Amino acid sequence: MGDDVMTFRPGVLGAHDSVKGFRVVGRDGRAGRVSWASYAPGESYLVVTLGVRRKHHVVPASAVTSVGEGEVQVALSRGQIGQLHDVPHPQVSMEGPTREQAMNAFWAAADVPPTGGM
């Protein structure tokens, strides 16, 4: 599955070396908060915590469109983020089946074919 989906676009992070704790804003408004993030090329993602039940959803790095002061904009709606793979803990390992489940959920929620990019 394309590692480019799991890599932040060049320059999107700007001067920020971490986005943990930043608000996440989807196409249709505020969507949650970044609880965890990985920045390694080909393995980058955000864990976004949503709602009162505090579900943690994996958002591939390529969904990030911009990062401002305390805010991350993503190319997904709040509903699409809620459809993404949820993990029991923000710092869960994204190895093997968890990564595959997260990617499959992303392709389904984003309505993008697995060979394409965002």
N, CA, C and O atoms as a MOPAC input file, in Angstrom:
PM7 MOZYME 1SCF
protein

 N      0.83800 1    -1.16000 1     0.00000 1
 C      0.00000 1     0.00000 1     0.00000 1
 C      0.88100 1     1.21900 1     0.00000 1
 O      1.89300 1     1.22900 1     0.70200 1
 N      0.55200 1     2.24900 1    -0.75000 1
 C      1.43800 1     3.36900 1    -0.97400 1
 C      1.95700 1     4.02600 1     0.28400 1
 O      1.19500 1     4.55800 1     1.09100 1
 N      3.29100 1     3.97700 1     0.44000 1
 C      3.91400 1     4.63600 1     1.58100 1
 C      3.75400 1     6.13900 1     1.49900 1
 O      3.85800 1     6.82300 1     2.51700 1
 N      3.49500 1     6.68600 1     0.27900 1
 C      3.30800 1     8.12200 1     0.16300 1
 C      2.08400 1     8.58500 1     0.94300 1
 O      2.03100 1     9.73800 1     1.37200 1
 N      1.10300 1     7.71400 1     1.13500 1
 C     -0.07700 1     8.04400 1     1.93100 1
 C      0.31700 1     8.20900 1     3.39600 1
 O     -0.30800 1     8.97700 1     4.12800 1
 N      1.33800 1     7.50000 1     3.81600 1
 C      1.79800 1     7.54000 1     5.19300 1
 C      3.00900 1     8.46400 1     5.34600 1
 O      3.87400 1     8.22700 1     6.19000 1
 N      3.06500 1     9.51700 1     4.52700 1
 C      4.13900 1    10.50100 1     4.59400 1
 C      3.51700 1    11.89100 1     4.49900 1
 O      2.64700 1    12.13400 1     3.66300 1
 N      3.97000 1    12.80300 1     5.36500 1
 C      3.49000 1    14.18000 1     5.28100 1
 C      3.96700 1    14.80200 1     3.97600 1
 O      5.08800 1    14.54800 1     3.53400 1
 N      3.12200 1    15.60900 1     3.36800 1
 C      3.50600 1    16.32800 1     2.15100 1
 C      4.65900 1    17.27000 1     2.48300 1
 O      4.72000 1    17.81200 1     3.58700 1
 N      5.57200 1    17.46800 1     1.53600 1
 C      6.71100 1    18.36700 1     1.79700 1
 C      6.24500 1    19.75000 1     2.25700 1
 O      5.38900 1    20.36900 1     1.62400 1
 N      6.81100 1    20.22100 1     3.35300 1
 C      6.53600 1    21.55700 1     3.86400 1
 C      5.25200 1    21.72300 1     4.65000 1
 O      5.02600 1    22.79000 1     5.22100 1
 N      4.39400 1    20.69900 1     4.70300 1
 C      3.08800 1    20.86300 1     5.36100 1
 C      3.21700 1    21.11600 1     6.86600 1
 O      2.37400 1    21.79500 1     7.45100 1
 N      4.24700 1    20.58400 1     7.48500 1
 C      4.41200 1    20.78300 1     8.92900 1
 C      5.01200 1    22.15200 1     9.25300 1
 O      4.97000 1    22.59300 1    10.40200 1
 N      5.56600 1    22.82000 1     8.24700 1
 C      6.18900 1    24.12400 1     8.47400 1
 C      7.29300 1    24.01400 1     9.50700 1
 O      8.14000 1    23.12400 1     9.42300 1
 N      7.28800 1    24.90100 1    10.46900 1
 C      8.32100 1    24.92500 1    11.50700 1
 C      7.97700 1    24.03700 1    12.70100 1
 O      8.72000 1    24.00900 1    13.68300 1
 N      6.86400 1    23.31500 1    12.63000 1
 C      6.42000 1    22.49300 1    13.75900 1
 C      7.11200 1    21.13000 1    13.73500 1
 O      7.05200 1    20.40800 1    12.73900 1
 N      7.77500 1    20.78700 1    14.85300 1
 C      8.34100 1    19.44300 1    14.93000 1
 C      7.38600 1    18.49200 1    15.62700 1
 O      7.64500 1    17.28900 1    15.67600 1
 N      6.28900 1    19.00100 1    16.16500 1
 C      5.26800 1    18.16100 1    16.78000 1
 C      3.90500 1    18.84100 1    16.63100 1
 O      3.79700 1    20.06500 1    16.70700 1
 N      2.87100 1    18.02800 1    16.41900 1
 C      1.50800 1    18.55100 1    16.36900 1
 C      0.64200 1    17.94300 1    17.47100 1
 O     -0.57700 1    18.11400 1    17.47800 1
 N      1.27100 1    17.24000 1    18.38900 1
 C      0.54000 1    16.62400 1    19.49300 1
 C     -0.17600 1    17.71400 1    20.29100 1
 O      0.41800 1    18.72400 1    20.66600 1
 N     -1.45900 1    17.48400 1    20.53900 1
 C     -2.27100 1    18.44100 1    21.27400 1
 C     -2.96200 1    19.46800 1    20.38700 1
 O     -3.80700 1    20.22100 1    20.87000 1
 N     -2.62100 1    19.51600 1    19.09900 1
 C     -3.23500 1    20.47600 1    18.18600 1
 C     -4.68100 1    20.08200 1    17.90800 1
 O     -5.02000 1    18.89900 1    17.90200 1
 N     -5.53400 1    21.08600 1    17.67600 1
 C     -6.90600 1    20.84700 1    17.22900 1
 C     -6.85400 1    20.29200 1    15.81300 1
 O     -5.97800 1    20.65400 1    15.02800 1
 N     -7.79200 1    19.41600 1    15.49200 1
 C     -7.91700 1    18.89400 1    14.12800 1
 C     -9.20000 1    19.46900 1    13.54300 1
 O    -10.27500 1    19.38200 1    14.13800 1
 N     -9.05600 1    20.06000 1    12.35300 1
 C    -10.20000 1    20.65000 1    11.67300 1
 C    -10.39200 1    19.91700 1    10.35200 1
 O     -9.50600 1    19.89900 1     9.49700 1
 N    -11.55700 1    19.31900 1    10.20600 1
 C    -11.89700 1    18.61800 1     8.97300 1
 C    -12.52100 1    19.58000 1     7.98200 1
 O    -12.63400 1    20.77700 1     8.24900 1
 N    -12.92400 1    19.05400 1     6.84300 1
 C    -13.54100 1    19.88700 1     5.81000 1
 C    -14.80200 1    20.58200 1     6.30000 1
 O    -15.17700 1    21.64000 1     5.79300 1
 N    -15.45900 1    19.97600 1     7.30000 1
 C    -16.72300 1    20.53700 1     7.77700 1
 C    -16.65400 1    21.03400 1     9.21900 1
 O    -17.68300 1    21.14500 1     9.88600 1
 N    -15.47400 1    21.32800 1     9.69500 1
 C    -15.34100 1    21.91000 1    11.02600 1
 C    -14.45700 1    21.11500 1    11.96900 1
 O    -13.81700 1    20.13700 1    11.58200 1
 N    -14.43900 1    21.56000 1    13.20900 1
 C    -13.58300 1    20.95000 1    14.23000 1
 C    -13.90000 1    19.47300 1    14.39000 1
 O    -15.06200 1    19.07700 1    14.48800 1
 N    -12.83300 1    18.65900 1    14.41600 1
 C    -13.02900 1    17.21500 1    14.42100 1
 C    -12.42700 1    16.50600 1    15.62700 1
 O    -12.75100 1    15.34200 1    15.86100 1
 N    -11.58800 1    17.14300 1    16.38300 1
 C    -10.96300 1    16.46300 1    17.51400 1
 C     -9.62200 1    17.07100 1    17.83900 1
 O     -9.37100 1    18.24800 1    17.57900 1
 N     -8.75100 1    16.23900 1    18.42100 1
 C     -7.43200 1    16.70200 1    18.85000 1
 C     -6.40600 1    15.60900 1    18.54900 1
 O     -6.70600 1    14.41900 1    18.64300 1
 N     -5.19800 1    16.02600 1    18.18800 1
 C     -4.11600 1    15.07100 1    17.93200 1
 C     -3.60800 1    14.55100 1    19.27300 1
 O     -3.10500 1    15.31700 1    20.09500 1
 N     -3.74300 1    13.23500 1    19.48700 1
 C     -3.27600 1    12.61100 1    20.72000 1
 C     -1.87300 1    12.03400 1    20.56800 1
 O     -1.13900 1    11.88500 1    21.54500 1
 N     -1.51600 1    11.71400 1    19.33400 1
 C     -0.22900 1    11.08300 1    19.06700 1
 C      0.07200 1    11.28500 1    17.59300 1
 O     -0.84300 1    11.40600 1    16.77800 1
 N      1.34800 1    11.32000 1    17.24900 1
 C      1.71900 1    11.41700 1    15.83900 1
 C      3.04900 1    10.72700 1    15.61800 1
 O      3.91300 1    10.70500 1    16.49400 1
 N      3.19300 1    10.16800 1    14.43800 1
 C      4.45200 1     9.57300 1    14.00200 1
 C      4.90000 1    10.34900 1    12.77700 1
 O      4.08200 1    10.69100 1    11.92300 1
 N      6.21000 1    10.63300 1    12.68400 1
 C      6.71800 1    11.50000 1    11.62800 1
 C      7.69500 1    10.80700 1    10.68300 1
 O      8.21500 1    11.44900 1     9.77000 1
 N      7.95400 1     9.52800 1    10.87500 1
 C      8.91100 1     8.80900 1    10.02700 1
 C      8.35700 1     8.67600 1     8.61000 1
 O      7.22300 1     8.22700 1     8.44200 1
 N      9.12600 1     9.05400 1     7.58600 1
 C      8.64400 1     8.92900 1     6.19800 1
 C      8.18600 1     7.49900 1     5.90300 1
 O      8.87500 1     6.53200 1     6.23000 1
 N      7.01900 1     7.38600 1     5.28500 1
 C      6.45300 1     6.07600 1     4.96800 1
 C      5.70700 1     5.44100 1     6.11800 1
 O      5.06600 1     4.40500 1     5.94200 1
 N      5.78000 1     6.04600 1     7.29800 1
 C      5.12500 1     5.51100 1     8.49400 1
 C      4.44100 1     6.61600 1     9.29500 1
 O      4.20300 1     6.45000 1    10.49200 1
 N      4.12500 1     7.73200 1     8.65700 1
 C      3.59600 1     8.90000 1     9.37300 1
 C      2.07700 1     8.87300 1     9.45600 1
 O      1.39600 1     8.52800 1     8.49100 1
 N      1.56200 1     9.23800 1    10.60900 1
 C      0.12900 1     9.28200 1    10.82500 1
 C     -0.16400 1    10.11600 1    12.06000 1
 O      0.73000 1    10.41500 1    12.85300 1
 N     -1.42000 1    10.48400 1    12.21000 1
 C     -1.91000 1    11.13600 1    13.41700 1
 C     -2.89200 1    10.18700 1    14.09100 1
 O     -3.58800 1     9.42800 1    13.41600 1
 N     -2.94900 1    10.22600 1    15.40000 1
 C     -4.03400 1     9.58500 1    16.12600 1
 C     -4.89000 1    10.73200 1    16.63800 1
 O     -4.45300 1    11.53000 1    17.46800 1
 N     -6.11500 1    10.80300 1    16.13300 1
 C     -7.03400 1    11.88600 1    16.46000 1
 C     -8.08100 1    11.35400 1    17.42900 1
 O     -8.73500 1    10.34700 1    17.16000 1
 N     -8.23200 1    12.03400 1    18.54800 1
 C     -9.20900 1    11.64500 1    19.55300 1
 C    -10.48300 1    12.45400 1    19.33700 1
 O    -10.45800 1    13.68200 1    19.25600 1
 N    -11.59800 1    11.72900 1    19.24600 1
 C    -12.90100 1    12.33500 1    18.95500 1
 C    -13.90500 1    12.06900 1    20.06000 1
 O    -13.86200 1    11.02700 1    20.71400 1
 N    -14.79700 1    13.00200 1    20.26200 1
 C    -16.00600 1    12.79800 1    21.04400 1
 C    -15.83500 1    12.53600 1    22.51700 1
 O    -14.72400 1    12.41800 1    23.03400 1
 N    -16.99000 1    12.44600 1    23.18600 1
 C    -17.01400 1    12.22700 1    24.62800 1
 C    -16.53700 1    10.82500 1    25.00200 1
 O    -16.07200 1    10.60200 1    26.11900 1
 N    -16.65000 1     9.89900 1    24.08500 1
 C    -16.16400 1     8.53300 1    24.36000 1
 C    -14.67200 1     8.40800 1    24.10500 1
 O    -14.07000 1     7.36300 1    24.35300 1
 N    -14.08000 1     9.49700 1    23.60300 1
 C    -12.63500 1     9.59300 1    23.38400 1
 C    -12.09400 1     8.44400 1    22.54100 1
 O    -11.13300 1     7.77900 1    22.92800 1
 N    -12.70900 1     8.21600 1    21.39700 1
 C    -12.22000 1     7.20400 1    20.45100 1
 C    -11.00200 1     7.77400 1    19.73700 1
 O    -10.95300 1     8.95900 1    19.41000 1
 N    -10.02600 1     6.91400 1    19.50400 1
 C     -8.78300 1     7.29900 1    18.85900 1
 C     -8.77000 1     6.73800 1    17.43900 1
 O     -8.83700 1     5.52300 1    17.25300 1
 N     -8.68600 1     7.62100 1    16.43000 1
 C     -8.72500 1     7.21200 1    15.03100 1
 C     -7.41500 1     7.54800 1    14.33900 1
 O     -6.84600 1     8.61800 1    14.55400 1
 N     -6.93900 1     6.62400 1    13.50300 1
 C     -5.67900 1     6.79100 1    12.78400 1
 C     -5.93200 1     7.53100 1    11.47700 1
 O     -6.70700 1     7.07600 1    10.63600 1
 N     -5.27000 1     8.67800 1    11.31100 1
 C     -5.38400 1     9.49100 1    10.10500 1
 C     -4.02000 1     9.49300 1     9.40700 1
 O     -3.05600 1    10.01300 1     9.96800 1
 N     -3.91300 1     8.92500 1     8.20000 1
 C     -2.63700 1     8.93400 1     7.47900 1
 C     -2.15300 1    10.36200 1     7.23300 1
 O     -2.95500 1    11.27100 1     7.02200 1
 N     -0.84800 1    10.54500 1     7.26300 1
 C     -0.23900 1    11.86900 1     7.15400 1
 C     -0.62400 1    12.61600 1     5.88800 1
 O     -0.71900 1    13.84400 1     5.91000 1
 N     -0.84600 1    11.91600 1     4.79600 1
 C     -1.15600 1    12.60500 1     3.54300 1
 C     -2.50000 1    13.32500 1     3.58500 1
 O     -2.77300 1    14.16300 1     2.72500 1
 N     -3.34900 1    13.01400 1     4.57400 1
 C     -4.63300 1    13.70100 1     4.71500 1
 C     -4.45600 1    15.10700 1     5.28500 1
 O     -5.37600 1    15.92200 1     5.21900 1
 N     -3.28000 1    15.39600 1     5.84400 1
 C     -3.01900 1    16.72600 1     6.41100 1
 C     -2.77100 1    17.70800 1     5.26900 1
 O     -1.88800 1    17.50300 1     4.43700 1
 N     -3.56500 1    18.78100 1     5.24400 1
 C     -3.42500 1    19.78000 1     4.18100 1
 C     -2.65100 1    21.00400 1     4.63600 1
 O     -1.99800 1    21.66100 1     3.82600 1
 N     -2.71900 1    21.32000 1     5.93700 1
 C     -1.94200 1    22.44600 1     6.45200 1
 C     -1.84800 1    22.35100 1     7.96700 1
 O     -2.66700 1    21.70800 1     8.62300 1
 N     -0.83100 1    23.00400 1     8.49900 1
 C     -0.63800 1    23.07500 1     9.94300 1
 C     -0.40600 1    24.53700 1    10.29800 1
 O      0.50600 1    25.18300 1     9.78200 1
 N     -1.24900 1    25.04100 1    11.18600 1
 C     -1.10400 1    26.41000 1    11.65800 1
 C     -0.78600 1    26.38800 1    13.12900 1
 O     -0.45200 1    25.34000 1    13.68200 1
 N     -0.88400 1    27.52500 1    13.76300 1
 C     -0.58700 1    27.60400 1    15.18600 1
 C     -1.66300 1    26.87800 1    15.98800 1
 O     -2.77600 1    27.38000 1    16.14500 1
 N     -1.32700 1    25.70300 1    16.48700 1
 C     -2.25700 1    24.92800 1    17.31000 1
 C     -3.36600 1    24.22800 1    16.55300 1
 O     -4.32500 1    23.75700 1    17.16400 1
 N     -3.25500 1    24.14900 1    15.21700 1
 C     -4.34200 1    23.58300 1    14.42600 1
 C     -3.81200 1    22.80500 1    13.22500 1
 O     -2.89000 1    23.23600 1    12.53300 1
 N     -4.42800 1    21.64600 1    13.00300 1
 C     -4.10700 1    20.80500 1    11.85200 1
 C     -5.35800 1    20.71100 1    10.98600 1
 O     -6.41900 1    20.30900 1    11.46400 1
 N     -5.23600 1    21.08000 1     9.71700 1
 C     -6.34400 1    20.95800 1     8.76500 1
 C     -6.16800 1    19.64900 1     8.00600 1
 O     -5.06600 1    19.32400 1     7.56600 1
 N     -7.26100 1    18.89600 1     7.85400 1
 C     -7.21000 1    17.64000 1     7.11600 1
 C     -8.24600 1    17.64500 1     5.99600 1
 O     -9.24500 1    18.36200 1     6.06000 1
 N     -7.99500 1    16.83400 1     4.97300 1
 C     -8.85000 1    16.77100 1     3.78200 1
 C     -9.99600 1    15.78300 1     3.94600 1
 O    -10.51500 1    15.26700 1     2.95600 1
 N    -10.39300 1    15.51900 1     5.17200 1
 C    -11.48500 1    14.58900 1     5.46400 1
 C    -12.54000 1    15.32600 1     6.28000 1
 O    -12.23000 1    16.28500 1     6.98700 1
 N    -13.77500 1    14.88000 1     6.17900 1
 C    -14.82900 1    15.44500 1     7.02000 1
 C    -14.76600 1    14.79100 1     8.40500 1
 O    -14.07100 1    13.79400 1     8.60200 1
 N    -15.49000 1    15.35800 1     9.34100 1
 C    -15.56400 1    14.76100 1    10.68400 1
 C    -16.11700 1    13.34300 1    10.60200 1
 O    -15.62900 1    12.44300 1    11.28500 1
 N    -17.13800 1    13.14200 1     9.76500 1
 C    -17.72500 1    11.81400 1     9.60400 1
 C    -16.72400 1    10.81700 1     9.04600 1
 O    -16.68500 1     9.66800 1     9.48500 1
 N    -15.91600 1    11.24200 1     8.08300 1
 C    -14.90800 1    10.35400 1     7.50500 1
 C    -13.85500 1     9.99200 1     8.54500 1
 O    -13.42000 1     8.84200 1     8.60900 1
 N    -13.44400 1    10.95100 1     9.35200 1
 C    -12.46800 1    10.65200 1    10.40600 1
 C    -13.05900 1     9.62500 1    11.36800 1
 O    -12.36500 1     8.70300 1    11.79500 1
 N    -14.32900 1     9.78100 1    11.70800 1
 C    -14.99100 1     8.83800 1    12.60600 1
 C    -15.09800 1     7.43300 1    12.04500 1
 O    -15.25200 1     6.47300 1    12.79900 1
 N    -15.01800 1     7.30200 1    10.71400 1
 C    -15.07100 1     5.98000 1    10.07600 1
 C    -13.69800 1     5.31700 1    10.01400 1
 O    -13.59700 1     4.12400 1     9.72500 1
 N    -12.64700 1     6.08100 1    10.28200 1
 C    -11.30400 1     5.51600 1    10.20200 1
 C    -11.07100 1     4.52500 1    11.33300 1
 O    -11.77300 1     4.52400 1    12.34400 1
 N    -10.07200 1     3.68700 1    11.13100 1
 C     -9.72800 1     2.65400 1    12.10800 1
 C     -9.51700 1     3.28100 1    13.48200 1
 O     -8.79200 1     4.26700 1    13.61500 1
 N    -10.14900 1     2.70900 1    14.50100 1
 C     -9.90100 1     3.20500 1    15.84800 1
 C     -8.99500 1     2.23300 1    16.58700 1
 O     -9.03200 1     1.02200 1    16.36900 1
 N     -8.18300 1     2.80200 1    17.46400 1
 C     -7.21600 1     2.02500 1    18.22700 1
 C     -7.51400 1     2.23000 1    19.71100 1
 O     -8.04900 1     3.26800 1    20.10100 1
 N     -7.16800 1     1.24000 1    20.53900 1
 C     -7.51400 1     1.32700 1    21.95600 1
 C     -6.71700 1     2.38400 1    22.72200 1
 O     -7.15900 1     2.87200 1    23.76200 1
 N     -5.54400 1     2.73300 1    22.20100 1
 C     -4.66300 1     3.66300 1    22.89500 1
 C     -3.93900 1     4.50400 1    21.85900 1
 O     -3.54500 1     3.97000 1    20.82300 1
 N     -3.74300 1     5.80300 1    22.09400 1
 C     -3.10400 1     6.65100 1    21.08300 1
 C     -1.71100 1     6.20300 1    20.66100 1
 O     -1.31400 1     6.43900 1    19.52000 1
 N     -0.96200 1     5.56400 1    21.55100 1
 C      0.40500 1     5.19900 1    21.22700 1
 C      0.55500 1     3.74400 1    20.79800 1
 O      1.62800 1     3.15900 1    20.94300 1
 N     -0.51500 1     3.16300 1    20.27000 1
 C     -0.48800 1     1.77100 1    19.83000 1
 C      0.49300 1     1.60900 1    18.66400 1
 O      0.66800 1     2.52500 1    17.86100 1
 N      1.11500 1     0.46300 1    18.58100 1
 C      2.02600 1     0.16500 1    17.47400 1
 C      1.23700 1     0.02900 1    16.17800 1
 O      0.18100 1    -0.60300 1    16.15300 1
 N      1.74300 1     0.61400 1    15.11600 1
 C      1.07300 1     0.55500 1    13.81000 1
 C      1.71700 1    -0.49800 1    12.91800 1
 O      1.80700 1    -0.30400 1    11.70600 1
 N      2.15200 1    -1.57300 1    13.47700 1
 C      2.77900 1    -2.65400 1    12.73300 1
 C      1.73300 1    -3.65000 1    12.24400 1
 O      0.66300 1    -3.77400 1    12.84000 1
 N      2.03400 1    -4.34500 1    11.18300 1
 C      1.25500 1    -5.46800 1    10.68300 1
 C     -0.22400 1    -5.21000 1    10.48800 1
 O     -0.60800 1    -4.28200 1     9.77800 1
 N     -1.07700 1    -6.04600 1    11.13000 1
 C     -2.51900 1    -5.97100 1    10.90300 1
 C     -3.12300 1    -4.60900 1    11.25900 1
 O     -4.05700 1    -4.16500 1    10.59000 1
 N     -2.61600 1    -3.94300 1    12.28600 1
 C     -3.15500 1    -2.64000 1    12.67300 1
 C     -2.95500 1    -1.63600 1    11.55200 1
 O     -3.85800 1    -0.86000 1    11.24100 1
 N     -1.78100 1    -1.64900 1    10.94500 1
 C     -1.50100 1    -0.73400 1     9.83100 1
 C     -2.41400 1    -1.05400 1     8.64000 1
 O     -2.97600 1    -0.15000 1     8.02100 1
 N     -2.55400 1    -2.32500 1     8.33200 1
 C     -3.40500 1    -2.72500 1     7.20900 1
 C     -4.86200 1    -2.33200 1     7.45700 1
 O     -5.53000 1    -1.83300 1     6.55100 1
 N     -5.35800 1    -2.55100 1     8.66900 1
 C     -6.72900 1    -2.16900 1     9.00500 1
 C     -6.90800 1    -0.65200 1     8.89700 1
 O     -7.92500 1    -0.17700 1     8.39100 1
 N     -5.92800 1     0.09300 1     9.36800 1
 C     -5.99900 1     1.55200 1     9.30400 1
 C     -6.03300 1     2.03000 1     7.85800 1
 O     -6.80700 1     2.92400 1     7.51400 1
 N     -5.20000 1     1.44000 1     7.01800 1
 C     -5.15500 1     1.84900 1     5.61700 1
 C     -6.44500 1     1.47100 1     4.89700 1
 O     -6.96500 1     2.26900 1     4.11700 1
 N     -6.96400 1     0.28700 1     5.13800 1
 C     -8.22300 1    -0.11800 1     4.50500 1
 C     -9.36200 1     0.81000 1     4.91300 1
 O    -10.18700 1     1.18100 1     4.07800 1
 N     -9.41300 1     1.18600 1     6.18600 1
 C    -10.45000 1     2.10400 1     6.65800 1
 C    -10.27600 1     3.47800 1     6.01100 1
 O    -11.26000 1     4.13400 1     5.66700 1
 N     -9.02900 1     3.91100 1     5.84600 1
 C     -8.77100 1     5.20200 1     5.20200 1
 C     -9.27400 1     5.20100 1     3.76600 1
 O     -9.96400 1     6.13000 1     3.34500 1
 N     -8.92800 1     4.15400 1     3.01000 1
 C     -9.36100 1     4.09900 1     1.60400 1
 C    -10.88400 1     4.09600 1     1.51300 1
 O    -11.45000 1     4.74100 1     0.63100 1
 N    -11.55000 1     3.38000 1     2.41300 1
 C    -13.00800 1     3.32300 1     2.38500 1
 C    -13.62800 1     4.67200 1     2.77400 1
 O    -14.56400 1     5.13400 1     2.12100 1
 N    -13.11500 1     5.29700 1     3.82300 1
 C    -13.67800 1     6.57000 1     4.29700 1
 C    -13.40500 1     7.70500 1     3.32400 1
 O    -14.26600 1     8.55500 1     3.09500 1
 N    -12.20700 1     7.71800 1     2.75100 1
 C    -11.82800 1     8.81800 1     1.85200 1
 C    -12.40800 1     8.62700 1     0.45300 1
 O    -12.39000 1     9.54800 1    -0.36400 1
 N    -12.92500 1     7.42000 1     0.17900 1
 C    -13.47600 1     7.11200 1    -1.12300 1
 C    -12.45600 1     7.37300 1    -2.22600 1
 O    -12.76700 1     7.95000 1    -3.26700 1
 N    -11.22400 1     6.92700 1    -1.96200 1
 C    -10.11300 1     7.07100 1    -2.90100 1
 C     -9.60100 1     5.66200 1    -3.18800 1
 O     -9.42000 1     4.88600 1    -2.24900 1
 N     -9.36300 1     5.30600 1    -4.43800 1
 C     -8.83600 1     3.96300 1    -4.71000 1
 C     -7.44700 1     3.78300 1    -4.11900 1
 O     -6.66400 1     4.73400 1    -4.10300 1
 N     -7.11400 1     2.57800 1    -3.62600 1
 C     -5.83200 1     2.33700 1    -2.97200 1
 C     -4.60900 1     2.68600 1    -3.80700 1
 O     -3.53300 1     2.87200 1    -3.23800 1
 N     -4.71700 1     2.78200 1    -5.09900 1
 C     -3.55100 1     3.12400 1    -5.91700 1
 C     -3.37000 1     4.62700 1    -6.04000 1
 O     -2.32800 1     5.09100 1    -6.50300 1
 N     -4.37700 1     5.39400 1    -5.62900 1
 C     -4.30800 1     6.85500 1    -5.77500 1
 C     -3.80300 1     7.51600 1    -4.53600 1
 O     -3.58200 1     6.85100 1    -3.52400 1
 N     -3.61600 1     8.80200 1    -4.58600 1
 C     -3.20800 1     9.58600 1    -3.44400 1
 C     -4.29000 1    10.57500 1    -3.12100 1
 O     -5.32100 1    10.63000 1    -3.79000 1
 N     -4.05600 1    11.35200 1    -2.10000 1
 C     -5.04100 1    12.36600 1    -1.73100 1
 C     -4.76600 1    13.62400 1    -2.49400 1
 O     -5.48200 1    14.61200 1    -2.33400 1

